[in-house]
């Protein structure tokens, strides 16, 4: 009996380190959780039988984060079927009225390539000139009439700029 136990101990000790008859790291007999796998591995329950595989590396910082890709594409960080975080394309801004992606605020959104300066049709007085808000890609102020050319001054008292 003593020699049998000695033989069993000697025969199984190297195998214990490699997973002797248990569900550990080598993948031969499967695994039931990540704890059964070696460092850098995870238990892939989708395999039959479940096996230890190389653990994945997250491709993005945190689930729910967003970012821009190639100036026009909004991406979201999601957890894939493998358990890892990866970027997926959410939508392409180029196909919208706001064709550029901007993530400077921390969340990616589609934006116009410019910023509106005013509301279309609004007027104002600037240096005795009547300016009107027009649309040229974005809404911008443009000179409409220079009042001194007619011997007048620009007046905005009525709420609408005009030469008087």
Helices and strands as residue ranges (DSSP letters): H 2-18, G 34-36, E 41-44, E 51-54, E 66-69, E 73-79, E 85-92, G 93-95, E 100-102, E 109-111, E 123-126, E 129-135, E 139-146, G 147-150, E 154-155, E 162-163
